[in-house]
Amino acid sequence: MSATLAADEEFERRRLAGERVLFLATGEIGLPVLPELREHLIAAADRNAYGPVAGSAEVRLAAAGYWNRRGLPTDPGDVVCGPGTKPLLFALMMAVGGDVVVPVPTWVSYAAQAQLGGLKSIAVRTRPGEGGVPDPAELRVQVLKARAAGGNPRSVVVTLPDNPTGTIATPETVRELAEVARELDLVIISDEIYCDLAYAPAVSPAVYAPERTVVTTGLTKNLAVGGWRLGIARLPTAELRTRLISIASQIWSSTAAPVQAAAAYALAEPPEVVKRVAASRRLHERVVRRVAEVFTSIGAELAPVQATCYLYPDFEPLQLGINGTELTELLSTKYGVALLPGTAFGEPQHSLRIRAATSRLYGETDAERLAALHAPDPLTLPWIKASIDRLTEVMAELTKESNVHRHLRS
């Protein structure tokens, strides 16, 4: 079970049971649907026929324009649409074949998807403060080692910007990655679902290795419509595109036509979409940086957040005498603060890394969330301030060593 989806289900269970939980475990973006986007979905509700496996001509043209505006020359024929980036990523692993290199820490589903497909995943750590991209030098070592042992690494998955760390690999690291991938004939699968929520420059590996980089993105994060399930992929070769479409034809046939129509509107980036994404980005940055201050104020180590609503603090300097899984259990059961341990993202059991996501702090109702979106300073809103104040209190309590050990003894 996906750790993030399991956390969502547990949160809903506790909420319905009347418990008060400060939920920082998953990255569901807590914002209402843009009204114009909703209207385009409604207007297309009568599109009930199967469409092309790769996606409608309309959505592929819009996706090509989206990437062209970001400096990645794209033809509509390079684009494949799917019911979310998760199935696209899984199908891409199957289309490329062979073993898959994943970064550590890593998003929860990459290694699991490889395993489900009968492939082996090879974990390679990222450089400090540069989550999402395996250290290129170590990537070379591990791929050559795997091949010498009879393995068959064929692809490397990267996340730009990164989940779980909220950081971005530098252009130099991405360039080195591209060089190593070219040297070792690896396909780069670049998950760029968070690219519109970056506060610092993010450079796609497709800039440096266009002939071997697949880029995926969607509307889940920038426009907060995770339940609509739509992803798009930009393919570097006709051969890989053909294999991907063949797999897609057997798994999902085609993506929901009304959702494609809404996506075509969004990917064309009319002014109201650009304005909404910019407002969302400002809100995420303001809140996530304030929560980062809460963690660092008690001595947790944390790389500067550069994108998204994610934080990945390390509590090792606090010398709590417990591991990350025990820490998140303590925070959940004793204090009602839900987070995920680093083990969910490929860290060893002894790690004291945890992943926090701030996107559920914006309010309980659409009215509160819209107020957060448009507030000059969302941190002054009572419901956001109360959540951050509560987290501050819990972190202060956590640093009292007696509280940790008293809980463990009980």
Contacts in CASP RR format, 6 or more apart in sequence:
PFRMAT RR
TARGET T0000
AUTHOR 0000-0000-0000
METHOD contacts of the structure
MODEL  1
MSATLAADEEFERRRLAGERVLFLATGEIGLPVLPELREHLIAAADRNAY
GPVAGSAEVRLAAAGYWNRRGLPTDPGDVVCGPGTKPLLFALMMAVGGDV
VVPVPTWVSYAAQAQLGGLKSIAVRTRPGEGGVPDPAELRVQVLKARAAG
GNPRSVVVTLPDNPTGTIATPETVRELAEVARELDLVIISDEIYCDLAYA
PAVSPAVYAPERTVVTTGLTKNLAVGGWRLGIARLPTAELRTRLISIASQ
IWSSTAAPVQAAAAYALAEPPEVVKRVAASRRLHERVVRRVAEVFTSIGA
ELAPVQATCYLYPDFEPLQLGINGTELTELLSTKYGVALLPGTAFGEPQH
SLRIRAATSRLYGETDAERLAALHAPDPLTLPWIKASIDRLTEVMAELTK
ESNVHRHLRS
2 108 0 8 1.000
2 109 0 8 1.000
2 112 0 8 1.000
3 108 0 8 1.000
3 340 0 8 1.000
3 344 0 8 1.000
4 25 0 8 1.000
4 26 0 8 1.000
4 27 0 8 1.000
4 108 0 8 1.000
4 340 0 8 1.000
4 344 0 8 1.000
5 26 0 8 1.000
7 25 0 8 1.000
7 26 0 8 1.000
7 338 0 8 1.000
7 340 0 8 1.000
8 25 0 8 1.000
8 26 0 8 1.000
8 28 0 8 1.000
10 338 0 8 1.000
11 21 0 8 1.000
11 23 0 8 1.000
11 25 0 8 1.000
11 26 0 8 1.000
11 338 0 8 1.000
14 21 0 8 1.000
15 21 0 8 1.000
19 336 0 8 1.000
20 336 0 8 1.000
21 332 0 8 1.000
21 336 0 8 1.000
21 337 0 8 1.000
21 338 0 8 1.000
22 335 0 8 1.000
22 336 0 8 1.000
22 337 0 8 1.000
22 338 0 8 1.000
22 387 0 8 1.000
22 390 0 8 1.000
22 391 0 8 1.000
22 394 0 8 1.000
23 338 0 8 1.000
23 360 0 8 1.000
24 291 0 8 1.000
24 337 0 8 1.000
24 338 0 8 1.000
24 339 0 8 1.000
24 356 0 8 1.000
24 357 0 8 1.000
24 358 0 8 1.000
24 360 0 8 1.000
24 361 0 8 1.000
24 391 0 8 1.000
25 338 0 8 1.000
25 339 0 8 1.000
25 340 0 8 1.000
25 355 0 8 1.000
25 357 0 8 1.000
26 340 0 8 1.000
26 357 0 8 1.000
26 360 0 8 1.000
27 163 0 8 1.000
27 309 0 8 1.000
27 310 0 8 1.000
27 357 0 8 1.000
27 359 0 8 1.000
27 360 0 8 1.000
28 226 0 8 1.000
28 359 0 8 1.000
28 360 0 8 1.000
29 220 0 8 1.000
29 221 0 8 1.000
29 224 0 8 1.000
29 226 0 8 1.000
29 280 0 8 1.000
29 309 0 8 1.000
29 359 0 8 1.000
30 224 0 8 1.000
30 359 0 8 1.000
30 360 0 8 1.000
30 362 0 8 1.000
30 363 0 8 1.000
30 369 0 8 1.000
31 224 0 8 1.000
31 280 0 8 1.000
31 283 0 8 1.000
31 362 0 8 1.000
31 369 0 8 1.000
31 373 0 8 1.000
32 224 0 8 1.000
32 366 0 8 1.000
32 369 0 8 1.000
32 370 0 8 1.000
33 223 0 8 1.000
33 224 0 8 1.000
33 225 0 8 1.000
34 223 0 8 1.000
34 272 0 8 1.000
34 273 0 8 1.000
34 276 0 8 1.000
36 265 0 8 1.000
36 270 0 8 1.000
36 272 0 8 1.000
36 273 0 8 1.000
37 223 0 8 1.000
37 225 0 8 1.000
37 262 0 8 1.000
37 265 0 8 1.000
37 266 0 8 1.000
37 273 0 8 1.000
38 262 0 8 1.000
40 261 0 8 1.000
40 262 0 8 1.000
40 265 0 8 1.000
40 266 0 8 1.000
41 228 0 8 1.000
41 258 0 8 1.000
41 259 0 8 1.000
41 261 0 8 1.000
41 262 0 8 1.000
43 261 0 8 1.000
44 257 0 8 1.000
44 258 0 8 1.000
44 260 0 8 1.000
44 261 0 8 1.000
44 262 0 8 1.000
45 258 0 8 1.000
47 257 0 8 1.000
47 258 0 8 1.000
47 261 0 8 1.000
48 257 0 8 1.000
49 257 0 8 1.000
50 253 0 8 1.000
50 254 0 8 1.000
51 254 0 8 1.000
51 257 0 8 1.000
52 254 0 8 1.000
53 80 0 8 1.000
53 245 0 8 1.000
53 248 0 8 1.000
53 249 0 8 1.000
53 253 0 8 1.000
53 254 0 8 1.000
54 60 0 8 1.000
54 77 0 8 1.000
54 79 0 8 1.000
54 80 0 8 1.000
54 81 0 8 1.000
54 241 0 8 1.000
54 245 0 8 1.000
54 248 0 8 1.000
55 79 0 8 1.000
55 80 0 8 1.000
55 81 0 8 1.000
55 82 0 8 1.000
55 254 0 8 1.000
55 255 0 8 1.000
55 260 0 8 1.000
56 81 0 8 1.000
56 257 0 8 1.000
56 260 0 8 1.000
56 261 0 8 1.000
56 264 0 8 1.000
57 76 0 8 1.000
58 260 0 8 1.000
58 261 0 8 1.000
58 264 0 8 1.000
59 79 0 8 1.000
59 81 0 8 1.000
59 232 0 8 1.000
59 260 0 8 1.000
59 261 0 8 1.000
59 263 0 8 1.000
59 264 0 8 1.000
59 267 0 8 1.000
60 76 0 8 1.000
60 77 0 8 1.000
60 79 0 8 1.000
60 81 0 8 1.000
61 76 0 8 1.000
61 264 0 8 1.000
62 263 0 8 1.000
62 264 0 8 1.000
62 265 0 8 1.000
62 266 0 8 1.000
62 267 0 8 1.000
62 268 0 8 1.000
63 74 0 8 1.000
63 76 0 8 1.000
63 79 0 8 1.000
63 81 0 8 1.000
63 232 0 8 1.000
63 234 0 8 1.000
63 267 0 8 1.000
64 74 0 8 1.000
64 75 0 8 1.000
64 76 0 8 1.000
64 77 0 8 1.000
64 78 0 8 1.000
64 79 0 8 1.000
65 74 0 8 1.000
65 267 0 8 1.000
65 268 0 8 1.000
66 217 0 8 1.000
66 267 0 8 1.000
66 268 0 8 1.000
66 269 0 8 1.000
67 73 0 8 1.000
67 74 0 8 1.000
67 215 0 8 1.000
67 234 0 8 1.000
68 74 0 8 1.000
69 269 0 8 1.000
70 195 0 8 1.000
70 204 0 8 1.000
71 207 0 8 1.000
72 204 0 8 1.000
72 206 0 8 1.000
72 207 0 8 1.000
72 210 0 8 1.000
72 215 0 8 1.000
72 234 0 8 1.000
73 210 0 8 1.000
74 234 0 8 1.000
77 241 0 8 1.000
78 234 0 8 1.000
78 235 0 8 1.000
78 236 0 8 1.000
78 241 0 8 1.000
79 232 0 8 1.000
79 233 0 8 1.000
79 234 0 8 1.000
79 235 0 8 1.000
80 88 0 8 1.000
80 232 0 8 1.000
80 233 0 8 1.000
80 235 0 8 1.000
80 241 0 8 1.000
80 244 0 8 1.000
80 245 0 8 1.000
80 248 0 8 1.000
81 230 0 8 1.000
81 231 0 8 1.000
81 232 0 8 1.000
81 233 0 8 1.000
81 255 0 8 1.000
81 260 0 8 1.000
81 263 0 8 1.000
82 88 0 8 1.000
82 230 0 8 1.000
82 231 0 8 1.000
82 232 0 8 1.000
82 233 0 8 1.000
82 248 0 8 1.000
82 252 0 8 1.000
82 255 0 8 1.000
83 229 0 8 1.000
83 230 0 8 1.000
83 231 0 8 1.000
83 252 0 8 1.000
83 255 0 8 1.000
83 256 0 8 1.000
84 218 0 8 1.000
84 220 0 8 1.000
84 229 0 8 1.000
84 230 0 8 1.000
84 231 0 8 1.000
84 255 0 8 1.000
85 191 0 8 1.000
85 193 0 8 1.000
85 216 0 8 1.000
85 217 0 8 1.000
85 218 0 8 1.000
85 220 0 8 1.000
85 231 0 8 1.000
85 233 0 8 1.000
86 109 0 8 1.000
86 113 0 8 1.000
87 251 0 8 1.000
87 252 0 8 1.000
88 216 0 8 1.000
88 231 0 8 1.000
88 232 0 8 1.000
88 233 0 8 1.000
88 244 0 8 1.000
89 109 0 8 1.000
89 110 0 8 1.000
89 113 0 8 1.000
89 157 0 8 1.000
89 189 0 8 1.000
89 191 0 8 1.000
89 216 0 8 1.000
90 113 0 8 1.000
90 116 0 8 1.000
90 117 0 8 1.000
91 244 0 8 1.000
91 247 0 8 1.000
91 248 0 8 1.000
91 251 0 8 1.000
92 155 0 8 1.000
92 189 0 8 1.000
92 214 0 8 1.000
92 216 0 8 1.000
92 233 0 8 1.000
92 244 0 8 1.000
93 100 0 8 1.000
93 113 0 8 1.000
93 114 0 8 1.000
93 117 0 8 1.000
93 119 0 8 1.000
93 155 0 8 1.000
93 157 0 8 1.000
93 189 0 8 1.000
94 117 0 8 1.000
94 247 0 8 1.000
95 240 0 8 1.000
95 243 0 8 1.000
95 244 0 8 1.000
95 246 0 8 1.000
95 247 0 8 1.000
96 154 0 8 1.000
96 155 0 8 1.000
96 187 0 8 1.000
96 189 0 8 1.000
96 240 0 8 1.000
97 119 0 8 1.000
97 154 0 8 1.000
97 155 0 8 1.000
98 119 0 8 1.000
98 120 0 8 1.000
98 152 0 8 1.000
98 153 0 8 1.000
98 154 0 8 1.000
98 155 0 8 1.000
99 114 0 8 1.000
99 119 0 8 1.000
99 120 0 8 1.000
99 121 0 8 1.000
99 122 0 8 1.000
99 146 0 8 1.000
99 151 0 8 1.000
99 152 0 8 1.000
99 153 0 8 1.000
99 154 0 8 1.000
100 110 0 8 1.000
100 111 0 8 1.000
100 114 0 8 1.000
100 119 0 8 1.000
100 120 0 8 1.000
100 121 0 8 1.000
100 122 0 8 1.000
100 153 0 8 1.000
100 154 0 8 1.000
100 155 0 8 1.000
100 156 0 8 1.000
100 157 0 8 1.000
101 121 0 8 1.000
101 122 0 8 1.000
101 123 0 8 1.000
101 124 0 8 1.000
101 134 0 8 1.000
101 139 0 8 1.000
101 142 0 8 1.000
101 143 0 8 1.000
101 153 0 8 1.000
101 155 0 8 1.000
101 156 0 8 1.000
101 157 0 8 1.000
101 186 0 8 1.000
102 110 0 8 1.000
102 111 0 8 1.000
102 114 0 8 1.000
102 121 0 8 1.000
102 122 0 8 1.000
102 123 0 8 1.000
102 124 0 8 1.000
102 134 0 8 1.000
102 156 0 8 1.000
102 157 0 8 1.000
103 123 0 8 1.000
103 124 0 8 1.000
103 125 0 8 1.000
103 126 0 8 1.000
103 131 0 8 1.000
103 132 0 8 1.000
103 133 0 8 1.000
103 134 0 8 1.000
103 157 0 8 1.000
103 158 0 8 1.000
103 159 0 8 1.000
103 162 0 8 1.000
104 123 0 8 1.000
104 124 0 8 1.000
104 125 0 8 1.000
104 126 0 8 1.000
104 134 0 8 1.000
104 345 0 8 1.000
104 346 0 8 1.000
104 347 0 8 1.000
105 126 0 8 1.000
105 131 0 8 1.000
105 132 0 8 1.000
105 164 0 8 1.000
105 165 0 8 1.000
105 312 0 8 1.000
105 342 0 8 1.000
105 345 0 8 1.000
105 346 0 8 1.000
105 347 0 8 1.000
105 353 0 8 1.000
106 123 0 8 1.000
106 132 0 8 1.000
106 157 0 8 1.000
106 159 0 8 1.000
106 345 0 8 1.000
106 346 0 8 1.000
107 159 0 8 1.000
107 163 0 8 1.000
107 164 0 8 1.000
107 191 0 8 1.000
107 345 0 8 1.000
108 344 0 8 1.000
108 345 0 8 1.000
110 121 0 8 1.000
110 157 0 8 1.000
111 121 0 8 1.000
111 123 0 8 1.000
111 346 0 8 1.000
114 120 0 8 1.000
114 121 0 8 1.000
115 121 0 8 1.000
120 151 0 8 1.000
122 142 0 8 1.000
122 143 0 8 1.000
122 146 0 8 1.000
122 153 0 8 1.000
123 346 0 8 1.000
124 134 0 8 1.000
124 135 0 8 1.000
124 138 0 8 1.000
124 139 0 8 1.000
124 142 0 8 1.000
125 134 0 8 1.000
125 135 0 8 1.000
125 138 0 8 1.000
126 132 0 8 1.000
126 133 0 8 1.000
126 134 0 8 1.000
126 135 0 8 1.000
126 162 0 8 1.000
126 165 0 8 1.000
126 169 0 8 1.000
127 133 0 8 1.000
127 135 0 8 1.000
127 169 0 8 1.000
127 173 0 8 1.000
128 303 0 8 1.000
129 165 0 8 1.000
129 167 0 8 1.000
129 303 0 8 1.000
129 304 0 8 1.000
130 167 0 8 1.000
130 168 0 8 1.000
130 169 0 8 1.000
130 170 0 8 1.000
130 173 0 8 1.000
131 159 0 8 1.000
131 162 0 8 1.000
131 165 0 8 1.000
131 166 0 8 1.000
131 167 0 8 1.000
131 168 0 8 1.000
131 169 0 8 1.000
132 158 0 8 1.000
132 159 0 8 1.000
132 160 0 8 1.000
132 162 0 8 1.000
132 165 0 8 1.000
132 167 0 8 1.000
132 169 0 8 1.000
133 158 0 8 1.000
133 159 0 8 1.000
133 160 0 8 1.000
133 162 0 8 1.000
133 169 0 8 1.000
133 173 0 8 1.000
133 174 0 8 1.000
133 177 0 8 1.000
134 156 0 8 1.000
134 158 0 8 1.000
134 177 0 8 1.000
135 173 0 8 1.000
136 173 0 8 1.000
136 176 0 8 1.000
136 177 0 8 1.000
136 179 0 8 1.000
136 180 0 8 1.000
137 176 0 8 1.000
137 180 0 8 1.000
139 156 0 8 1.000
139 177 0 8 1.000
139 180 0 8 1.000
140 180 0 8 1.000
140 183 0 8 1.000
140 184 0 8 1.000
142 153 0 8 1.000
143 153 0 8 1.000
143 184 0 8 1.000
143 186 0 8 1.000
144 184 0 8 1.000
146 152 0 8 1.000
146 153 0 8 1.000
147 153 0 8 1.000
153 184 0 8 1.000
153 186 0 8 1.000
154 186 0 8 1.000
154 187 0 8 1.000
155 186 0 8 1.000
155 187 0 8 1.000
155 188 0 8 1.000
155 189 0 8 1.000
156 177 0 8 1.000
156 181 0 8 1.000
156 186 0 8 1.000
156 187 0 8 1.000
156 188 0 8 1.000
156 189 0 8 1.000
157 189 0 8 1.000
157 191 0 8 1.000
158 169 0 8 1.000
158 177 0 8 1.000
158 188 0 8 1.000
158 189 0 8 1.000
158 190 0 8 1.000
158 191 0 8 1.000
158 205 0 8 1.000
159 190 0 8 1.000
159 191 0 8 1.000
159 192 0 8 1.000
159 194 0 8 1.000
160 168 0 8 1.000
160 169 0 8 1.000
160 174 0 8 1.000
160 190 0 8 1.000
160 191 0 8 1.000
160 192 0 8 1.000
160 194 0 8 1.000
160 195 0 8 1.000
160 202 0 8 1.000
160 203 0 8 1.000
160 204 0 8 1.000
160 205 0 8 1.000
161 167 0 8 1.000
161 168 0 8 1.000
161 194 0 8 1.000
161 195 0 8 1.000
161 197 0 8 1.000
161 198 0 8 1.000
161 202 0 8 1.000
161 306 0 8 1.000
161 307 0 8 1.000
161 308 0 8 1.000
162 168 0 8 1.000
162 169 0 8 1.000
162 194 0 8 1.000
162 307 0 8 1.000
162 308 0 8 1.000
162 310 0 8 1.000
163 194 0 8 1.000
163 308 0 8 1.000
163 310 0 8 1.000
164 310 0 8 1.000
164 312 0 8 1.000
164 340 0 8 1.000
164 342 0 8 1.000
164 345 0 8 1.000
164 355 0 8 1.000
165 303 0 8 1.000
165 310 0 8 1.000
165 311 0 8 1.000
165 312 0 8 1.000
166 194 0 8 1.000
166 305 0 8 1.000
166 306 0 8 1.000
166 307 0 8 1.000
166 308 0 8 1.000
166 310 0 8 1.000
166 311 0 8 1.000
166 312 0 8 1.000
167 303 0 8 1.000
167 304 0 8 1.000
167 305 0 8 1.000
167 306 0 8 1.000
167 307 0 8 1.000
167 312 0 8 1.000
168 198 0 8 1.000
168 200 0 8 1.000
168 201 0 8 1.000
168 202 0 8 1.000
168 306 0 8 1.000
168 307 0 8 1.000
169 177 0 8 1.000
171 201 0 8 1.000
171 203 0 8 1.000
174 203 0 8 1.000
174 204 0 8 1.000
174 205 0 8 1.000
174 207 0 8 1.000
174 208 0 8 1.000
175 208 0 8 1.000
177 188 0 8 1.000
177 205 0 8 1.000
177 208 0 8 1.000
178 188 0 8 1.000
178 205 0 8 1.000
178 208 0 8 1.000
178 209 0 8 1.000
178 213 0 8 1.000
179 208 0 8 1.000
179 209 0 8 1.000
180 186 0 8 1.000
181 187 0 8 1.000
181 188 0 8 1.000
181 205 0 8 1.000
181 209 0 8 1.000
181 212 0 8 1.000
181 213 0 8 1.000
182 209 0 8 1.000
182 212 0 8 1.000
185 212 0 8 1.000
186 212 0 8 1.000
187 212 0 8 1.000
187 213 0 8 1.000
187 214 0 8 1.000
187 240 0 8 1.000
188 205 0 8 1.000
188 206 0 8 1.000
188 209 0 8 1.000
188 212 0 8 1.000
188 213 0 8 1.000
188 214 0 8 1.000
189 213 0 8 1.000
189 214 0 8 1.000
189 216 0 8 1.000
190 204 0 8 1.000
190 205 0 8 1.000
190 206 0 8 1.000
190 213 0 8 1.000
190 214 0 8 1.000
190 215 0 8 1.000
190 216 0 8 1.000
191 216 0 8 1.000
192 202 0 8 1.000
192 204 0 8 1.000
192 215 0 8 1.000
192 216 0 8 1.000
192 217 0 8 1.000
193 216 0 8 1.000
193 217 0 8 1.000
193 218 0 8 1.000
193 220 0 8 1.000
193 221 0 8 1.000
194 221 0 8 1.000
194 222 0 8 1.000
194 307 0 8 1.000
194 308 0 8 1.000
195 202 0 8 1.000
195 204 0 8 1.000
195 217 0 8 1.000
196 221 0 8 1.000
196 222 0 8 1.000
196 277 0 8 1.000
196 281 0 8 1.000
197 221 0 8 1.000
197 222 0 8 1.000
197 277 0 8 1.000
197 280 0 8 1.000
197 281 0 8 1.000
197 284 0 8 1.000
197 307 0 8 1.000
197 308 0 8 1.000
197 309 0 8 1.000
198 306 0 8 1.000
198 307 0 8 1.000
198 308 0 8 1.000
199 281 0 8 1.000
199 285 0 8 1.000
199 305 0 8 1.000
199 306 0 8 1.000
199 307 0 8 1.000
200 306 0 8 1.000
200 307 0 8 1.000
202 307 0 8 1.000
204 213 0 8 1.000
204 215 0 8 1.000
205 213 0 8 1.000
206 213 0 8 1.000
206 215 0 8 1.000
206 234 0 8 1.000
206 236 0 8 1.000
210 236 0 8 1.000
211 236 0 8 1.000
211 237 0 8 1.000
212 236 0 8 1.000
213 236 0 8 1.000
214 233 0 8 1.000
214 234 0 8 1.000
214 235 0 8 1.000
214 236 0 8 1.000
214 240 0 8 1.000
215 233 0 8 1.000
215 234 0 8 1.000
216 231 0 8 1.000
216 232 0 8 1.000
216 233 0 8 1.000
216 234 0 8 1.000
217 231 0 8 1.000
217 232 0 8 1.000
218 230 0 8 1.000
218 231 0 8 1.000
218 232 0 8 1.000
218 263 0 8 1.000
219 225 0 8 1.000
219 226 0 8 1.000
219 228 0 8 1.000
219 230 0 8 1.000
219 231 0 8 1.000
219 263 0 8 1.000
219 266 0 8 1.000
220 226 0 8 1.000
220 227 0 8 1.000
220 228 0 8 1.000
220 230 0 8 1.000
220 231 0 8 1.000
221 308 0 8 1.000
222 277 0 8 1.000
222 280 0 8 1.000
223 266 0 8 1.000
223 273 0 8 1.000
223 276 0 8 1.000
223 277 0 8 1.000
223 280 0 8 1.000
224 280 0 8 1.000
228 256 0 8 1.000
228 259 0 8 1.000
228 262 0 8 1.000
229 255 0 8 1.000
229 256 0 8 1.000
229 259 0 8 1.000
230 255 0 8 1.000
230 256 0 8 1.000
230 259 0 8 1.000
230 260 0 8 1.000
230 263 0 8 1.000
231 255 0 8 1.000
231 263 0 8 1.000
232 263 0 8 1.000
232 267 0 8 1.000
233 244 0 8 1.000
235 241 0 8 1.000
235 244 0 8 1.000
265 273 0 8 1.000
266 273 0 8 1.000
279 373 0 8 1.000
279 374 0 8 1.000
280 373 0 8 1.000
283 362 0 8 1.000
283 372 0 8 1.000
283 373 0 8 1.000
283 378 0 8 1.000
284 308 0 8 1.000
284 309 0 8 1.000
284 358 0 8 1.000
284 359 0 8 1.000
285 305 0 8 1.000
286 377 0 8 1.000
286 378 0 8 1.000
286 379 0 8 1.000
287 309 0 8 1.000
287 358 0 8 1.000
287 361 0 8 1.000
287 362 0 8 1.000
287 378 0 8 1.000
287 379 0 8 1.000
287 384 0 8 1.000
287 388 0 8 1.000
288 305 0 8 1.000
288 308 0 8 1.000
288 309 0 8 1.000
288 310 0 8 1.000
288 311 0 8 1.000
288 358 0 8 1.000
289 305 0 8 1.000
290 379 0 8 1.000
290 388 0 8 1.000
291 311 0 8 1.000
291 356 0 8 1.000
291 358 0 8 1.000
291 361 0 8 1.000
291 388 0 8 1.000
291 391 0 8 1.000
292 302 0 8 1.000
292 304 0 8 1.000
292 305 0 8 1.000
292 311 0 8 1.000
292 313 0 8 1.000
294 388 0 8 1.000
294 391 0 8 1.000
294 392 0 8 1.000
294 395 0 8 1.000
295 302 0 8 1.000
295 311 0 8 1.000
295 313 0 8 1.000
295 356 0 8 1.000
295 395 0 8 1.000
296 302 0 8 1.000
296 313 0 8 1.000
297 392 0 8 1.000
297 395 0 8 1.000
298 318 0 8 1.000
298 395 0 8 1.000
298 396 0 8 1.000
298 398 0 8 1.000
298 399 0 8 1.000
299 317 0 8 1.000
299 318 0 8 1.000
300 313 0 8 1.000
300 314 0 8 1.000
300 315 0 8 1.000
300 317 0 8 1.000
300 318 0 8 1.000
301 313 0 8 1.000
301 314 0 8 1.000
301 316 0 8 1.000
301 317 0 8 1.000
302 311 0 8 1.000
302 312 0 8 1.000
302 313 0 8 1.000
302 314 0 8 1.000
303 312 0 8 1.000
305 311 0 8 1.000
309 357 0 8 1.000
309 358 0 8 1.000
309 359 0 8 1.000
310 355 0 8 1.000
310 356 0 8 1.000
310 357 0 8 1.000
310 358 0 8 1.000
311 355 0 8 1.000
311 356 0 8 1.000
311 357 0 8 1.000
311 358 0 8 1.000
312 342 0 8 1.000
312 353 0 8 1.000
312 354 0 8 1.000
312 355 0 8 1.000
312 356 0 8 1.000
313 353 0 8 1.000
313 354 0 8 1.000
313 356 0 8 1.000
314 351 0 8 1.000
314 352 0 8 1.000
314 353 0 8 1.000
315 324 0 8 1.000
315 327 0 8 1.000
315 352 0 8 1.000
315 353 0 8 1.000
315 354 0 8 1.000
316 351 0 8 1.000
316 352 0 8 1.000
318 352 0 8 1.000
318 398 0 8 1.000
318 399 0 8 1.000
320 327 0 8 1.000
320 352 0 8 1.000
320 398 0 8 1.000
320 401 0 8 1.000
320 404 0 8 1.000
321 404 0 8 1.000
322 330 0 8 1.000
322 352 0 8 1.000
322 404 0 8 1.000
322 408 0 8 1.000
323 341 0 8 1.000
323 349 0 8 1.000
323 350 0 8 1.000
323 351 0 8 1.000
323 352 0 8 1.000
324 341 0 8 1.000
324 342 0 8 1.000
324 343 0 8 1.000
324 351 0 8 1.000
324 352 0 8 1.000
324 353 0 8 1.000
324 354 0 8 1.000
325 341 0 8 1.000
325 343 0 8 1.000
325 349 0 8 1.000
326 408 0 8 1.000
327 341 0 8 1.000
327 352 0 8 1.000
327 354 0 8 1.000
328 338 0 8 1.000
328 339 0 8 1.000
328 340 0 8 1.000
328 341 0 8 1.000
328 354 0 8 1.000
330 398 0 8 1.000
330 404 0 8 1.000
330 407 0 8 1.000
330 408 0 8 1.000
331 337 0 8 1.000
331 338 0 8 1.000
331 339 0 8 1.000
331 394 0 8 1.000
331 398 0 8 1.000
332 338 0 8 1.000
332 339 0 8 1.000
334 407 0 8 1.000
335 394 0 8 1.000
335 397 0 8 1.000
335 398 0 8 1.000
336 394 0 8 1.000
337 390 0 8 1.000
337 391 0 8 1.000
337 394 0 8 1.000
339 354 0 8 1.000
339 355 0 8 1.000
339 356 0 8 1.000
340 354 0 8 1.000
340 355 0 8 1.000
341 347 0 8 1.000
341 351 0 8 1.000
341 353 0 8 1.000
341 354 0 8 1.000
341 355 0 8 1.000
342 351 0 8 1.000
342 353 0 8 1.000
342 354 0 8 1.000
342 355 0 8 1.000
343 349 0 8 1.000
343 351 0 8 1.000
344 355 0 8 1.000
345 353 0 8 1.000
345 355 0 8 1.000
347 353 0 8 1.000
361 383 0 8 1.000
361 384 0 8 1.000
361 387 0 8 1.000
361 388 0 8 1.000
362 368 0 8 1.000
362 369 0 8 1.000
362 372 0 8 1.000
362 373 0 8 1.000
362 378 0 8 1.000
362 384 0 8 1.000
363 369 0 8 1.000
363 372 0 8 1.000
363 383 0 8 1.000
363 384 0 8 1.000
364 383 0 8 1.000
368 381 0 8 1.000
368 383 0 8 1.000
371 381 0 8 1.000
372 378 0 8 1.000
372 381 0 8 1.000
372 384 0 8 1.000
375 381 0 8 1.000
378 384 0 8 1.000
379 385 0 8 1.000
379 388 0 8 1.000
397 403 0 8 1.000
398 404 0 8 1.000
END
